[in-house]
Amino acid sequence: MSRRARTIVFVHGLWMTGRESIFLRRDLKRRLDAEAVVFSYRSVTDDLSANAGALDEFLRGIESDEIHLVGHSLGGLVILKCVEDDAEQTLGPKIAPGRVVLLGSPLQGIAVARSLSRLPVLKAVLGRGIVGEAHASVPRRWKGSRDLGVIAGNVSLGFGRLVAPLAVPNDGTVAVEETQLPGAADHIVLPVSHTSMVFSPEVMRQTARFLQTGRFSR
């Protein structure tokens, strides 16, 4: 793989493949003059540790002067776990400088998963990563050396709000309060639902803004 000046790695959410991010990646590629690639992983069968390890290996294979990370939903948790397990600081600024943006990631537990995981059938459908997160210890704090920004949604459209009581505001799956992360450089709430985030022009614009400056536009 030839060396690139700037690379953006998109990490998809539960049940996704990364293909849904085509418009987001195309927009970020244009705005940042970057290569935009997908890290695809087993979001149901593998747990966070396994997927974080696979992400670390994937990133080590990228030859680039900058590596930015964008994670949607569960993908954001995979990124956080990857940083937490990064004892050698491979993701540190001296080796691969860059920033991180998380889109609708349940960073402080997820009420929907706690409710659904009580049923064995649904527990299997949710997968090991989300079920583990449903009962994870909170609160969580950002410990990485990179600037990290979080985008949350407040349009309550989604399956999650039908199966579990969600704090208001929420994006239909994840409550805004569940997206808060002490240590993050910035946090912004936009009028989008959990699923529509990756298709939103404003999410694209704000993601690019943070990757460029370390802050969202207000």
C-alpha positions as CSV (number, residue, x, y, z in Angstrom):
1,M,0.0,0.0,0.0
2,S,1.6,3.3,-1.1
3,R,2.0,6.1,1.4
4,R,-0.8,8.6,1.5
5,A,-0.9,12.2,2.9
6,R,-4.2,11.7,4.7
7,T,-6.5,8.8,5.4
8,I,-9.9,8.6,6.9
9,V,-11.0,5.3,8.3
10,F,-14.8,4.7,8.8
11,V,-15.9,2.1,11.3
12,H,-19.5,1.0,10.9
13,G,-22.1,0.1,13.4
14,L,-24.1,-3.0,14.4
15,W,-25.4,-5.1,11.5
16,M,-23.8,-2.7,9.0
17,T,-21.0,-3.3,6.5
18,G,-19.7,0.2,5.8
19,R,-21.3,0.4,2.4
20,E,-23.9,2.7,3.9
21,S,-21.1,5.3,4.5
22,I,-20.4,5.8,0.8
23,F,-21.8,9.4,0.6
24,L,-20.1,10.3,3.9
25,R,-16.8,9.0,2.8
26,R,-17.1,10.6,-0.6
27,D,-17.8,14.0,1.0
28,L,-15.0,13.7,3.5
29,K,-12.6,12.6,0.8
30,R,-13.4,15.8,-1.2
31,R,-13.4,18.2,1.8
32,L,-10.1,16.9,3.3
33,D,-8.4,15.8,0.1
34,A,-8.0,12.4,1.7
35,E,-8.3,8.7,1.0
36,A,-11.5,7.4,2.7
37,V,-11.6,3.6,3.5
38,V,-13.9,1.3,5.5
39,F,-12.8,-1.0,8.3
40,S,-15.3,-3.9,8.2
41,Y,-15.6,-6.2,11.2
42,R,-17.9,-8.9,12.7
43,S,-20.3,-6.7,14.6
44,V,-22.4,-9.6,15.9
45,T,-20.2,-12.7,16.4
46,D,-17.1,-11.0,17.8
47,D,-16.8,-9.0,21.0
48,L,-15.3,-5.5,21.4
49,S,-11.8,-6.7,22.3
50,A,-11.6,-8.9,19.2
51,N,-12.8,-6.2,16.9
52,A,-10.6,-3.6,18.5
53,G,-7.6,-5.9,17.9
54,A,-8.6,-6.3,14.3
55,L,-8.9,-2.5,13.9
56,D,-5.4,-2.0,15.4
57,E,-4.0,-4.5,12.9
58,F,-5.9,-2.7,10.1
59,L,-4.5,0.7,11.1
60,R,-0.9,-0.7,11.3
61,G,-1.2,-1.6,7.6
62,I,-2.0,2.0,6.5
63,E,1.0,4.0,5.4
64,S,-0.2,7.6,5.8
65,D,1.0,10.9,7.3
66,E,-2.4,11.4,9.0
67,I,-5.0,8.8,10.0
68,H,-8.5,10.1,11.1
69,L,-11.1,7.8,12.6
70,V,-14.9,8.1,12.2
71,G,-17.1,5.6,14.0
72,H,-20.9,5.2,13.8
73,S,-22.7,3.7,16.8
74,L,-21.0,0.5,17.8
75,G,-18.1,1.5,15.6
76,G,-17.3,4.3,18.0
77,L,-17.0,1.7,20.8
78,V,-14.6,-0.4,18.8
79,I,-12.4,2.7,18.3
80,L,-12.5,3.5,22.0
81,K,-11.5,-0.1,22.9
82,C,-8.7,0.0,20.4
83,V,-7.3,3.1,22.0
84,E,-7.7,1.7,25.5
85,D,-5.8,-1.4,24.5
86,D,-3.1,0.5,22.6
87,A,-0.3,0.0,25.2
88,E,2.4,0.8,22.6
89,Q,0.6,4.1,21.6
90,T,0.5,3.1,18.0
91,L,-2.4,5.6,17.6
92,G,-0.4,8.4,19.3
93,P,0.4,11.7,17.5
94,K,4.1,10.8,17.0
95,I,3.3,7.9,14.7
96,A,-0.1,8.6,13.1
97,P,-1.5,12.0,14.0
98,G,-5.2,12.6,13.4
99,R,-8.6,13.1,15.0
100,V,-11.6,11.0,15.9
101,V,-15.3,11.7,15.4
102,L,-18.0,9.4,16.9
103,L,-21.5,9.5,15.5
104,G,-24.3,8.4,17.8
105,S,-22.1,6.0,19.8
106,P,-23.5,4.8,23.2
107,L,-20.5,5.8,25.2
108,Q,-22.1,5.6,28.7
109,G,-24.1,2.4,28.3
110,I,-27.2,1.8,26.3
111,A,-30.7,1.4,27.7
112,V,-32.1,-0.2,24.6
113,A,-29.6,-3.1,24.7
114,R,-30.2,-3.6,28.4
115,S,-33.8,-4.2,27.7
116,L,-33.5,-6.4,24.6
117,S,-30.7,-8.5,26.1
118,R,-33.0,-9.9,28.7
119,L,-34.5,-12.2,26.0
120,P,-32.1,-15.0,24.8
121,V,-33.2,-14.7,21.2
122,L,-32.7,-11.0,21.0
123,K,-29.5,-11.3,22.9
124,A,-28.1,-13.4,20.1
125,V,-29.2,-11.0,17.5
126,L,-27.7,-8.0,19.2
127,G,-24.3,-9.8,19.3
128,R,-21.5,-10.0,21.8
129,G,-20.3,-6.4,21.4
130,I,-23.5,-4.7,22.2
131,V,-24.6,-7.1,24.9
132,G,-21.3,-6.7,26.7
133,E,-21.7,-2.9,26.4
134,A,-25.2,-3.1,27.8
135,H,-23.8,-4.3,31.1
136,A,-20.4,-2.5,31.0
137,S,-19.2,-0.4,33.9
138,V,-19.8,3.3,33.5
139,P,-18.9,6.1,33.4
140,R,-16.3,6.0,30.6
141,R,-13.7,8.7,29.9
142,W,-11.7,9.5,26.7
143,K,-8.1,8.5,27.4
144,G,-6.6,8.9,24.0
145,S,-4.1,11.5,22.9
146,R,-6.1,12.5,19.8
147,D,-8.8,15.2,19.7
148,L,-12.1,13.5,19.8
149,G,-15.5,14.9,18.9
150,V,-19.0,13.4,19.4
151,I,-22.1,14.1,17.3
152,A,-25.4,13.1,18.8
153,G,-28.9,13.2,17.3
154,N,-32.2,14.4,18.7
155,V,-34.8,13.2,16.2
156,S,-36.5,10.3,18.0
157,L,-37.2,8.0,15.1
158,G,-36.1,4.4,15.5
159,F,-36.9,0.9,16.8
160,G,-35.1,1.5,20.1
161,R,-37.6,4.0,21.5
162,L,-40.4,1.4,21.0
163,V,-38.7,-1.3,23.1
164,A,-37.1,0.7,26.0
165,P,-37.6,3.9,27.9
166,L,-35.1,6.4,26.4
167,A,-34.1,9.6,28.1
168,V,-35.1,12.7,26.2
169,P,-33.6,13.9,23.9
170,N,-32.6,10.8,21.9
171,D,-32.1,9.7,18.3
172,G,-34.5,6.9,18.5
173,T,-31.9,4.4,19.6
174,V,-29.4,6.2,21.8
175,A,-30.1,9.0,24.3
176,V,-28.0,12.2,24.0
177,E,-26.9,11.7,27.6
178,E,-25.5,8.3,26.6
179,T,-23.2,10.0,24.0
180,Q,-21.5,12.3,26.6
181,L,-17.8,11.5,27.0
182,P,-15.6,13.4,29.6
183,G,-12.3,14.2,28.0
184,A,-13.7,14.8,24.5
185,A,-12.7,18.0,22.8
186,D,-16.3,18.8,21.6
187,H,-19.9,17.5,21.6
188,I,-22.7,18.7,19.4
189,V,-26.4,17.7,19.0
190,L,-27.9,17.7,15.5
191,P,-31.5,17.2,14.2
192,V,-30.9,13.6,12.9
193,S,-31.9,10.1,13.9
194,H,-29.6,7.3,14.7
195,T,-29.8,5.6,11.2
196,S,-29.9,8.8,9.2
197,M,-26.7,10.3,10.6
198,V,-24.4,8.8,8.0
199,F,-26.6,10.3,5.2
200,S,-27.0,13.8,6.7
201,P,-25.2,16.7,4.8
202,E,-24.9,18.6,8.1
203,V,-23.3,15.6,9.8
204,M,-20.8,15.4,6.9
205,R,-20.0,19.0,7.2
206,Q,-19.5,19.0,10.9
207,T,-17.4,15.8,10.8
208,A,-15.1,17.4,8.2
209,R,-14.9,20.6,10.3
210,F,-13.8,18.7,13.4
211,L,-11.3,16.6,11.5
212,Q,-9.8,19.8,10.1
213,T,-9.9,22.0,13.2
214,G,-10.6,19.9,16.3
215,R,-13.9,21.7,17.0
216,F,-17.4,21.7,15.5
217,S,-18.9,24.7,13.8
218,R,-21.5,26.8,15.7
